Amino acid sequence: MKTVVSVALALAVTTAGSAAFALEPAFTAGKLNAGAQLQYGIDMEDTETTPYGLGFGLVGGYTLDMNVYIGGRFEYFFGSSDEVAGADVSFSLWQLQVEGGYDLGIISALVVRPQLGLGMAGYSGEVCIDDLAGQSCSDPSETAFALTPGVSALYDVKPVFLSLTLRYNAAMIEETATALFIGVGAGMTF
């Protein structure tokens, strides 16, 4: 896990350093963009059952002429199911966030976007225990603030663009649930 975090930090530092070399205009500047992503959330906590795992995301926003990006994102992670201490436990997670970023035109077809997402995260679960009276279940859930810094690379292959995203997620659920999100997808500019 430490290797994944180290690679993520190295990518972020490299991306931040590339701002001085951004010679091309961003192909997203002055345009609305929308896309979808297949995602995977790597739980950074020591838990047996995770609300992350495989998921999907929908993202959309507008890049101003000065390359400032303003948008929003919805994502859902299917989580996992496990047997823990004789109970069947399953959790999933959704997030709804506003995002801000800056689109760096690296080459004419490549934009790198450092970004920050702020919003709400909610997890829901089901815990079922077999006892003498049969099976009893509870449905724990919680909604809390989430902070998600990251970086996206958008590559224009007209009429669509391909995207690769790496983000760190801190959801203030119970203590703080942290994860690393990796996403690949496609979208369009309008």
Secondary structure as a PSIPRED ss2 file (coil, helix, strand):
# PSIPRED VFORMAT (PSIPRED V4.0)

   1 M C   1.000  0.000  0.000
   2 K H   0.000  1.000  0.000
   3 T H   0.000  1.000  0.000
   4 V H   0.000  1.000  0.000
   5 V H   0.000  1.000  0.000
   6 S H   0.000  1.000  0.000
   7 V H   0.000  1.000  0.000
   8 A H   0.000  1.000  0.000
   9 L H   0.000  1.000  0.000
  10 A H   0.000  1.000  0.000
  11 L H   0.000  1.000  0.000
  12 A H   0.000  1.000  0.000
  13 V H   0.000  1.000  0.000
  14 T H   0.000  1.000  0.000
  15 T H   0.000  1.000  0.000
  16 A H   0.000  1.000  0.000
  17 G H   0.000  1.000  0.000
  18 S H   0.000  1.000  0.000
  19 A H   0.000  1.000  0.000
  20 A H   0.000  1.000  0.000
  21 F H   0.000  1.000  0.000
  22 A C   1.000  0.000  0.000
  23 L C   1.000  0.000  0.000
  24 E C   1.000  0.000  0.000
  25 P C   1.000  0.000  0.000
  26 A C   1.000  0.000  0.000
  27 F C   1.000  0.000  0.000
  28 T C   1.000  0.000  0.000
  29 A C   1.000  0.000  0.000
  30 G C   1.000  0.000  0.000
  31 K E   0.000  0.000  1.000
  32 L E   0.000  0.000  1.000
  33 N E   0.000  0.000  1.000
  34 A E   0.000  0.000  1.000
  35 G E   0.000  0.000  1.000
  36 A E   0.000  0.000  1.000
  37 Q E   0.000  0.000  1.000
  38 L E   0.000  0.000  1.000
  39 Q E   0.000  0.000  1.000
  40 Y E   0.000  0.000  1.000
  41 G E   0.000  0.000  1.000
  42 I E   0.000  0.000  1.000
  43 D E   0.000  0.000  1.000
  44 M C   1.000  0.000  0.000
  45 E C   1.000  0.000  0.000
  46 D C   1.000  0.000  0.000
  47 T C   1.000  0.000  0.000
  48 E C   1.000  0.000  0.000
  49 T C   1.000  0.000  0.000
  50 T C   1.000  0.000  0.000
  51 P C   1.000  0.000  0.000
  52 Y C   1.000  0.000  0.000
  53 G E   0.000  0.000  1.000
  54 L E   0.000  0.000  1.000
  55 G E   0.000  0.000  1.000
  56 F E   0.000  0.000  1.000
  57 G E   0.000  0.000  1.000
  58 L E   0.000  0.000  1.000
  59 V E   0.000  0.000  1.000
  60 G E   0.000  0.000  1.000
  61 G E   0.000  0.000  1.000
  62 Y E   0.000  0.000  1.000
  63 T E   0.000  0.000  1.000
  64 L C   1.000  0.000  0.000
  65 D C   1.000  0.000  0.000
  66 M C   1.000  0.000  0.000
  67 N C   1.000  0.000  0.000
  68 V E   0.000  0.000  1.000
  69 Y E   0.000  0.000  1.000
  70 I E   0.000  0.000  1.000
  71 G E   0.000  0.000  1.000
  72 G E   0.000  0.000  1.000
  73 R E   0.000  0.000  1.000
  74 F E   0.000  0.000  1.000
  75 E E   0.000  0.000  1.000
  76 Y E   0.000  0.000  1.000
  77 F E   0.000  0.000  1.000
  78 F E   0.000  0.000  1.000
  79 G E   0.000  0.000  1.000
  80 S E   0.000  0.000  1.000
  81 S E   0.000  0.000  1.000
  82 D E   0.000  0.000  1.000
  83 E E   0.000  0.000  1.000
  84 V E   0.000  0.000  1.000
  85 A C   1.000  0.000  0.000
  86 G C   1.000  0.000  0.000
  87 A E   0.000  0.000  1.000
  88 D E   0.000  0.000  1.000
  89 V E   0.000  0.000  1.000
  90 S E   0.000  0.000  1.000
  91 F E   0.000  0.000  1.000
  92 S E   0.000  0.000  1.000
  93 L E   0.000  0.000  1.000
  94 W E   0.000  0.000  1.000
  95 Q E   0.000  0.000  1.000
  96 L E   0.000  0.000  1.000
  97 Q E   0.000  0.000  1.000
  98 V E   0.000  0.000  1.000
  99 E E   0.000  0.000  1.000
 100 G E   0.000  0.000  1.000
 101 G E   0.000  0.000  1.000
 102 Y E   0.000  0.000  1.000
 103 D C   1.000  0.000  0.000
 104 L E   0.000  0.000  1.000
 105 G E   0.000  0.000  1.000
 106 I E   0.000  0.000  1.000
 107 I E   0.000  0.000  1.000
 108 S C   1.000  0.000  0.000
 109 A C   1.000  0.000  0.000
 110 L E   0.000  0.000  1.000
 111 V E   0.000  0.000  1.000
 112 V E   0.000  0.000  1.000
 113 R E   0.000  0.000  1.000
 114 P E   0.000  0.000  1.000
 115 Q E   0.000  0.000  1.000
 116 L E   0.000  0.000  1.000
 117 G E   0.000  0.000  1.000
 118 L E   0.000  0.000  1.000
 119 G E   0.000  0.000  1.000
 120 M E   0.000  0.000  1.000
 121 A E   0.000  0.000  1.000
 122 G E   0.000  0.000  1.000
 123 Y E   0.000  0.000  1.000
 124 S E   0.000  0.000  1.000
 125 G E   0.000  0.000  1.000
 126 E E   0.000  0.000  1.000
 127 V E   0.000  0.000  1.000
 128 C E   0.000  0.000  1.000
 129 I E   0.000  0.000  1.000
 130 D E   0.000  0.000  1.000
 131 D E   0.000  0.000  1.000
 132 L C   1.000  0.000  0.000
 133 A C   1.000  0.000  0.000
 134 G E   0.000  0.000  1.000
 135 Q E   0.000  0.000  1.000
 136 S E   0.000  0.000  1.000
 137 C E   0.000  0.000  1.000
 138 S E   0.000  0.000  1.000
 139 D C   1.000  0.000  0.000
 140 P C   1.000  0.000  0.000
 141 S E   0.000  0.000  1.000
 142 E E   0.000  0.000  1.000
 143 T E   0.000  0.000  1.000
 144 A E   0.000  0.000  1.000
 145 F E   0.000  0.000  1.000
 146 A E   0.000  0.000  1.000
 147 L E   0.000  0.000  1.000
 148 T E   0.000  0.000  1.000
 149 P E   0.000  0.000  1.000
 150 G E   0.000  0.000  1.000
 151 V E   0.000  0.000  1.000
 152 S E   0.000  0.000  1.000
 153 A E   0.000  0.000  1.000
 154 L E   0.000  0.000  1.000
 155 Y E   0.000  0.000  1.000
 156 D E   0.000  0.000  1.000
 157 V C   1.000  0.000  0.000
 158 K C   1.000  0.000  0.000
 159 P C   1.000  0.000  0.000
 160 V C   1.000  0.000  0.000
 161 F E   0.000  0.000  1.000
 162 L E   0.000  0.000  1.000
 163 S E   0.000  0.000  1.000
 164 L E   0.000  0.000  1.000
 165 T E   0.000  0.000  1.000
 166 L E   0.000  0.000  1.000
 167 R E   0.000  0.000  1.000
 168 Y E   0.000  0.000  1.000
 169 N E   0.000  0.000  1.000
 170 A E   0.000  0.000  1.000
 171 A E   0.000  0.000  1.000
 172 M C   1.000  0.000  0.000
 173 I C   1.000  0.000  0.000
 174 E C   1.000  0.000  0.000
 175 E C   1.000  0.000  0.000
 176 T C   1.000  0.000  0.000
 177 A E   0.000  0.000  1.000
 178 T E   0.000  0.000  1.000
 179 A E   0.000  0.000  1.000
 180 L E   0.000  0.000  1.000
 181 F E   0.000  0.000  1.000
 182 I E   0.000  0.000  1.000
 183 G E   0.000  0.000  1.000
 184 V E   0.000  0.000  1.000
 185 G E   0.000  0.000  1.000
 186 A E   0.000  0.000  1.000
 187 G E   0.000  0.000  1.000
 188 M E   0.000  0.000  1.000
 189 T E   0.000  0.000  1.000
 190 F C   1.000  0.000  0.000
